[in-house]
Amino acid sequence: MDDNILEMRSITKTFPGVKALEDVTLSVRRGEIHAICGENGAGKSTLMKVLSGVYPAGQYDGEIVLDGRVSTFGGIRDSEHAGIVIIHQELALVPYLSIAENIFLGSEKRGRFGLIDWNLANAEAGRLLREVGLDESPVTPVGTLGVGKQQLVEIAKALSKDVKLLILDEPTAALNDTDSAHLLGLIRGLRERGITSIIISHKLNEIVSIADHTTVIRDGRTVETLDMADPAVDVDRIIRGMVGRDLESYYPERESRPGEEVLRVEDWTVRHPTHDRLVVDSAGFDVRAGEVVGIAGLMGAGRTELAMSIFGRSYGNFVRGRIFLRGEEIRLRTVAEAIDAGIAYATEDRKRYGLNLIDDISRNVSGAALGKLSSRGFVDANEEAKAAEEYRTSMNIKAPTVKSIVGKLSGGNQQKVVLSKWLLTDPDVLILDEPTRGIDVGAKYEIYTIINRLVAAGKAVVVISSELPELLGICDRVFTLSAGRITGQLPVREATQERLMTLMTQEKELVG
Amino acid sequence: MTRTVGPSSQPEAESATSPKDVAPAVALHTGTSDLRALFTRNLRTSGIYIAFVAIVALFAVLTDGRSLSPGNITNVVLQYSYILILAIGMVMIIVAGHIDLSVGSVVALTGAVSAILVIQQGQPWWVGIVAALATGLLIGAWQGFWVAYVGIPAFIVTLAGMLLFRGLTLEVLGNISLSPFPSEYGRIASGFLNGLIGGNGYDAFTLLIFGIAVVGYAVSQYRTRVARLRYQQPVESFPLFVAKILAVAAVVMAFAWQLANARGLPIVLIILAVLIMVYGVVTRRTVFGRQVYAIGGNLAAATLSGVKVRAVNFWLFVNMGLLAAIAGIVFSSRSNGAQPSAGQMFELDAIAAAFIGGAAVTGGVGTVVGAMVGGLIMAVMTNGMTIMGVDQSVQSVVKGLVLLLAVAFDVYNKRRAGASR
């Protein structure tokens, strides 16, 4: 027991209405690489935020024992002081500052009169850069570096703080293979120097190759901690732990009667808007009338990017690809063209991309279909209110009137407003990105019912979801996406959570 | 289904909007709960009217009623018309999340172009007007291009425009003032429609025009109400509806009476009224207006809803250029010439009017009528203080504080609304 650098005991963290973590236990040995695995939303990030003081002591139950002492962190500064450094998936670097300035941001090297001693800072930064194997000058602006090198700067920054416990959240998600290999090598090197690392990753092959122990989290609870030295522990063994969830939510019955093909996407390839990296790579899928097709993929697999780039090129740089609507090739260069063609995309992030939160239900519902509700450029406010009222009733949006402000509705009701908005455009194809994220079980069931009603009316529905039971519960077919590529397609009766997860974690070289 | 009469015990937000309870929405609300709803539903929009009335009353008392005299009311209209015209365009720009710092310079340049043609080259007065409008449109297209299609923040584009168009004004005027305009041109800002049908010590024509306007307002309100009822939309109770129309009619006719007792109906007031009506409709009723609010409310969501954000932003600035040209014509007409320093600080008055009138700094919120009231609050304060003989320096301090407090009130309201979520 004494060789444990960290023990998190019975951690429970509740958000209004949701238990994000329940009685989670985590033991990390001194000097090891400890991996944490789990599906999207299992609670990994929340656990790390508790550990690093983002959620300060008092906001959670349970105790954190660091180096044998019970620790309470009031904020990130406290945890950093104790030697815990977290490197988030979205890097926290200032692009216009130099490497050295970034490394010492907040802990500047002071010289005489309290002024910053840049010679000392740059020399120190140079030493740290050599340690992490980054061949760049300390005065180079961080924004000119690639993501892989920026990651190394983050690690150098962590080393400058005398880190004892380094937490890396999805460190290789945005990296190419060479950069990933270098980074993993570096983490091994840190282990030899006695630095303990916790790695959160969806790339199970990496975990198998690098981790000493792996803790699996599912639905906010610790499932098990696996000893990676045991030869019986392989990728499949980890997957079994991750997906061993019961199909506890129930799904409304639906008779599946797919008709003609409505939408087919071929060879779809999209580059990241700022980095030279393919986010979607030669992906293709199809959906028929009266059919629900699922797209399964882990965080960073390119699901949203695939959907948004199809929807009028609203994400990234188009490289190549073809879209067929009812057998005829079409080009969708703007969102307006996509809407006119009968495609609707309901975003995964309704607050940022879906709704005008300061406006009312009726104006949000009419937002994408003003053309229909107007003549010669004038909106018919009464027709608009009537349409909104119809959806308020049929979707069971719980608000006193259609003049209620959308920002004050619950997540489930906001989602219904988003769906109403897109149904009003009368689309043939609906792409629903995480349609049940962050809403309660009752509202989820209602959303499923609405989806069933849509396919019964002959619409084609594409559902992107992180929840495998959900995809298995409502889809006819499921495509799996990994690193921007489609790695498989299964009819739902042949699909199991294990088979899907295996395909979702398949990496490039294995696809072949 | 009926509701109990008297103050309701439900939370205010609930009682403000609950047609579900009263569906079909025949007006079964009681007068009292409706009145309160009118005020509490949106303190931000009703607060501005209350503040306006209070300020008008305050200065009426402080100046022994001189601020409400026929001559002075006419003066306020003439003096602030061009600021109000600018504020119409400015509030739309602000709703979309931009700002325009160049309008003062554009007022100067369009006035200068007009003066060059009419005064220096002896062209007819209408040529000056057409040229000024064309100049305004061109300037709007220039700024719209940089903001919408190149993606440079409006703050920078219009800051550059402020310097650019001021410089061009000096250039075309050769750094001297031009005056005077022919009398036809002068009538735009200083002309009156007067004595057309006589009147005993007052101008009957002015009263007639205002009478027609009030009746027109009442009829259109009634038709809107009938249409809303047909669509089962909530409306206020009939007595309150009538009371509201009567109150508006009384205020407007009192205003008309004062004008009629002075010099009659100012032509510039007709221009202003037409613009307010047109842009009131544009912002509330048209697809374009909706898209402006959608862009300001959530740019990303608007883009993903198929709004052609670039085109909307471009036309917004073209529109601002047009309105700045109209203001430029009115101002040059009123000052009877063109000066190199014309229109300085106008942009700040127009921006202040929009914000005092309830526009949100973050975009997405604001109305033309609100901006007009905001502009009038500034106008009444400046005018009142001038009558009282308050120093220019003190006036500036007071106006600055009013602007600050108005926006602070807005921010406070928003935070409170956010906390109750």
Interface residues (C-beta under 8 A of the other chain):
Chain A: F311 G312 S314 T334 V335 A336 A338 I339 Y345 T347 R352 Y353 G354 L355 N356 L357 I358 D359 R363 S366 G367 A368 L370 G371 S374 G377 F378 V379 A381 N382 E383 A385 K386 E389 P400 T401 K403 S404 G407 K408 K421
Chain B: E14 T17 S18 P19 K20 A227 R228 R230 Y231 Q232 Q233 P234 V281 R285 T286 V287 F288 G289 R290 Q291 Y293 A294 G297 N298 A300 A301 A302 T303 L304 S305 G306 K308 A360 G364 V365 R421
